[in-house]
């Protein structure tokens, strides 16, 4: 689904092994001893023992070396359960909250955060070493969900297509509805795609609850194509991807252009329209009624540690919530975040998500 497939970008990450090496060193330091010999540190770890289960979406990823270092230092074995994308994840957490699927969850984003909190699926816990930047993304009381990573969903553009056509590239959401961009844009369905939902929310943030339907009616009249998932949009319909499709505008991420670099790495053949973005923040939290709450707290501490945060760009191609972590070469130029992404308050999303999707469906699909 959507972001799961979107993260196939990771296979072509710009990051080098240096980030992983630094992460391992940092994690070893957190362990407070030599984790590579039969020292007392190892004995302490093995005494802890046990299994901690991480419930997450399919696109969670961490370097084998980084995870192994955590398991060795903590004495825990991490198991993963992945019931689906962000929306399916929250639904499953609600259905199983009295007998949860695991101990800790990662992957609840800001489009579903308030719902998860309101349904009581989370237990309060805040990591002691949480960075100020991660803390700034707090929702609710701030002690049930902890920000781990973030990224911007934006329209991407094929530079070569527009240069060859002699048409100026669009810049704003309003531009996308202009006649010169008719039949050029492909997006994903917000009912089936998390980037699609993020883009719908961008239009709510831009045009308001009373104006976003009119905007989508204009896009429909201008020939917008809607597909169920990111993979089809980017790899089948988009002209700037490997599939060389017919449409030079696609809904994707601000990091996507970092994967379409020229051979010498000096430029990207695609770009993100940073005036069309909605910021997604992904959270983790300890599950209420967890069988191993202590292990869950340790795992949550790990997810916000320097070791894991340094691994995020390379593995999940998102920005670490800890903004002090060094980013891969090229990200500042080819994978920037928007200066002013569109925003919708989490409480408003929780209250109106379903009705906005129904209104969108009636306007664009029916």
Buried (B, 14 or more C-beta within 10 A) or exposed (E): BBBBBBBBBBEEBBBEEEBBEBBBBBBBEBBEBEBEEEEEBBEBBEEEEBEBBBBBBBBBBBBEBBBBBBBBBBBBEBEBBBBBBBBBBBBBBBEBBEEBBBBBBBBBBBBBBBBBBEBEBBBEBBBEEBBEBBBEBBBBEBBBBBBBBBBBBBBBBBBEBBEEEEEEBBBEBBBBBEEEBEEBBBBBBBBBBBBBBBBBBBBBBBBEEEEBBEBBEBBBEBEBBBBBBBBBBBBBBBBBBEBEBBBBBBBBBBBBBBBBBEEEEEEBBBBBBBBBBBBBBBBBBBBBBBBBBBBBBBBBBBBBBBBBBBBBBBBBBBBBBBBEBBBBBBBEEBBBBBEEBBBBEBBBBBEBBEEBBEBBBEBBEE
